[in-house]
Amino acid sequence: MDKLKLVKLIVCILTFLLIFGLLSAAGIVYKQVKKSPQPGDIALNQPAGSYIADYRINENTVYILIKGGQTADRLAVINPNTAKPLLIKIN
């Protein structure tokens, strides 16, 4: 009878550890997904009248050609990991 109680106790402890581990892993994944930049989080801050003429995606970088806005054509280079655009003016 004591062996059966011991087995039940071990099963309860292992079940608790399994559930706790799964919840912890889900929490960690949720935090990582929440940290990553969303498409609406990147602002190019361009003057009125600007428009995206073309874009290319190469490996882990997005290149956006921006025209108009009474300024020279410019190229926005965006790394999705940092979510900060780097503007390069094209003559």
N, C-alpha and C positions, 0 to 999 in steps of 0.2 A: 504494500500500500504506500509506503514512504517513497519507493522508487517511482511510482506513478505520479505522485505529487511533485517530485523533483523534475521529472520529464515535463510536466505541465508548466512548471515555473520556468524552465529553460526555454520552452516554446513561447511563452508569453514575453520573456525578455528579448528573444530574437525577433519576434514580431514587432515589438516596440522599437527596437533598433532599426529594423527595416523601414518602417513607416517614418520614423524620425529622419533617417538618411534620405529617403525619397523627398520629403518635404523640404529638407535643407538644400538638396540639389535643385529642386524646382525654384526655390527662392533665389539661389545664386544665378541660375539661368535667367530668371525674370529681371534681376538687377542688371545683368549684362545687356539684355535686349533693350531695356529701358534707357541705358546710357548711350547706345548707338544713335547717331544722328538720324532724324526722320527727314523725308524729302522736303517738308515745309520749314525745316529749321535753318536752311541755308539761304541767306539773303545776299543778292549781288549789289544792292544799293546803286542802281543805275539811274541816270537822269530820265525825265519823262520823254517819251518818244523812242526809247531804246527797245530793241527787239532781238530775239535769239534767231540768228540767221542759220546756224548749223551747230551740230554737236557731234562729238565722237567719244567713244568709251574705249580706252586702251588699258588693259589689265585692271589696275585698281585706281585709275585716274579718269576724271571726266573733263573733257575740253569743250568749252562753249564759246562759239563765235558770236559776239554781240555787235550789232550795228545800230546806227541812228543815234538820236539824242543830241544832235548837234556837236558831237565829238568824234574823234578818230575811231576807226574800228578797233575793237579790243578783244582779247582772248582771255577768258576766265578759266583757270586751271584749278580744279577742285579735287582734293583727296578726300574721299568719303570718311576716312578714319578721323581726320582732324576737323572736317566740315568747314574749313576756312578757305574762301576763294582767293586766288592770287591773280590779279589783273595785269595783263601785259598789253600795252598799246601797240597797234600795228600801223606803220606808216604807209 
